Amino acid sequence: MNNWSLFQKLIGFGKGNDSKDNQIKWLQEINEWRKQVAHASSGVILSLDSLAQLEGYFDRLKQKVSSLGDGLDDHDDETSDVEMSE
């Protein structure tokens, strides 16, 4: 089964006709940041620019969840809000 068609509207950033790799590039960037800061002993922290970009991704994802969640029942909306805030 092609799972990309299930998640593209939510996690695909950019133009709809862009390749999957281009649409999920932001996730790969976040994963690289996660790997760098996941180990406290490394002493690596995010730059202010990276943090601002991460916050931008978060805001954009919240907007997508909100717009796609308009058709969900109240229970599903509450679950989505809790999961996004963690």
N, C-alpha and C positions, 0 to 999 in steps of 0.2 A: 504494500500500500504506500502511496506517496503522501507522507505526512506533511510535506511542505505546503500543500494546498490547504491543509487544516490550520496552519499557523501563519501563513504569509500575511494575512490582513493585520494580525496583531504584532508580529515581530519583524516584518519586512519594512525597513526604512528605505526611502528613496522612491524612485519611479517604479510602478508596477511592472514595467517591461524590462527593468534591470535584471541582471542575473541574480540567482539566489545568493551567490557569494558576495555580490555587492550589497544586497539588501540586509545581510546579516553581519557585515563587516563591523558594525558597532558592537555586536556581541563578542566578537573575537577581541576587539580592543579592551572591552571590560574584563574579559578573561585574562588577558595579559596583565592588566593592572592588578587583578585579584591575585595572580600568581606572585607578583612582585611584593605585595604588602601582606600576603597571607602568613608569612613567617616573621614574627616580631623581631627575631634575632638578626634578621637581615638589615634592619634599620632603615628600610626603604619606606618612604611616604609618598603620597600623590602630590604632584605639583598643584598649585592653585588653578592653573589652566585645565589640568586633567580633572580636577574636582568639579570645576564649572561645567565641563563637558559631560561628566557623569550625571550631574544634576539635570542637565538639559535632556539627556537620554531618559532619565527617570520621569521628568515632566511630560515628555513626548509619549512615553509608554502609558502613563496615567491617562492622557487624553485619548489614546487609542482604546484602552480598556473601557473608558467611560463611553465612548461613542459606539463601540461594539456591544457593550453591555446593556444598551437601551432596550433590547428585546428580551432580556433575562428577567426572571421573577425576582422578588425582593430578597429571597434567601441567597441566591447566587450573587447578587450585587454586594451583599454584606460580606460574603466569603471573599470576593475579589478584593474588596477594600482592605480587609485584614491581611491578606497575603501580600498585597503591594506595599503595605506599611512596614512589614517586618524586614 
